[in-house]
Amino acid sequence: MRFLLYNIRYGTGGGFQLPWGGYLRRTHRHLSEISRYIQELDPDIAGLVEVDAGSFRSHRKNQAEAIAGELGHYHTYMSKYHASSFAHRVPLMKEQGNAFLTRDTITNESFHYFEKGVKRLVIELELENLTVFLVHLSLKFRIRHHQLQQLYSLVKETRKPHIVAGDFNPLWGSHEIELFQAATGLRNANELGEPSFPSWAPKRQLDFIFYSPGVEVRRFWIPQVTYSDHLPLVCDFVV
């Protein structure tokens, strides 16, 4: 099977832009490039971070649904802001979330929210022989620490082989993740610690694919494409 993790920056494009300015750009051209590229990779499962579900940027279209339609895949999407949060009431922000695309039928899906942070969503996707978690952690160190503790609590209850992936934002270095890895027994598919951000001159390892016993990684690579400010991560594996 092939797993793709990609923070697509709401389809607003890659390259250096003024802080936050790029997030207001229209997405049609960039999303078409991303969609074509994902079709070329032909993943069985894609975890997409920073997906627009229908704001003015995407001409009121759900990007996960649009890409899944191009691939002929199933999809599941959820806003990354809890319904009770202020962010969920802001017109642009409430359309921001994360999504899974899958070739196979989704057996079950669960949407969890961390207790702390603005971005709180955890999507738990259950397939026949595999469970996959997708996250986008806080930019604040203390909140990330709390979120990792809660993520551990979710992961330890999983009985199937599993993958935990997402934008972990370890801005102080990948050592932030070491305790979480040790507690869960997960391995990092990116054994060499290759950076994934920013896409035009990668220096930081912000995006991770972790996997449990029962999952065997056959190949891992980070394609050097600049359709977003993050590089995609691709992992071929068997269960």
Sequence and secondary structure as in RCSB ss.txt:
>XXXX:A:sequence
MRFLLYNIRYGTGGGFQLPWGGYLRRTHRHLSEISRYIQELDPDIAGLVEVDAGSFRSHRKNQAEAIAGELGHYH
TYMSKYHASSFAHRVPLMKEQGNAFLTRDTITNESFHYFEKGVKRLVIELELENLTVFLVHLSLKFRIRHHQLQQ
LYSLVKETRKPHIVAGDFNPLWGSHEIELFQAATGLRNANELGEPSFPSWAPKRQLDFIFYSPGVEVRRFWIPQV
TYSDHLPLVCDFVV
>XXXX:A:secstr
 EEEEEE GGG   S  STTGGGGS  HHHHHHHHHHHHHH  SEEEEEEEESSSGGGTT  HHHHHHHHHT EE
EEEESS TTSSGGGSTTGGGEEEEEEESS   EEEEEE SSSS  EEEEEE SS EEEEEE  SSHHHHHHHHHH
HHHHHTT  S EEEEEE   TT GGGGHHHHHHHT EES TT    BSTTS  B  EEEEE TT EEEEEE    
 SSSS  EEEEEE 
